[in-house]
Amino acid sequence: MNSIDEKLKTLGIVLPTPMKPVANYVPWVKSGNMVYISGQGAVVEGKVQYPGKLGVTVSLEDGAQSARLTCINVLAQLREAADGDLSKVKRIVKLVGFVACTPEFTDQPKVINGASDLMVEVFGEKGRHARSAVGVPSLPMNLSVEIEAVVELE
């Protein structure tokens, strides 16, 4: 067991089997030592968690939990892209977070912190990343949060 696996275990995180694409795309692409992970959502065993919109049906706290769970699904895809070994991660380069919300909702960064905080918890300094947090009117499958990632491997 490598240090990242130990860290996940300490955090009580069991990475799920990566979700299959729901449309005509691949879940991740490796180009050289870079991995580009397609947008993921807070889905557990095929069921959307925290569905809806921030500012209407989803609280800020639940939005951050949705982002954290979404990030766990990002990590599951990343583990597959890294041939099962998350210790190959050299750097989490960038996260792009989309938050389904009302036009008046402006706390997208606080929502996406749920994912950013997890990356730092798991990878330490290697988990610090550039980021965007964008409000959108809706997301596929009524997700409240969708996150994509760019990661550099050793």
ABEGO torsion letter per residue (X at the ends): XBAAAAAAAAAGBBBBBBBBBABBBBABBBBEABBBBBBBBBBBGGBBBGBEBBGAABBAAAAAAAAAAAAAAAAAAAAAAAGGBAAABABBABBBBBBBBBAABAAAAAAAAAAAAAAAAAAEAAABBBBBBBBBABBBGGBABBBBBBBBBX
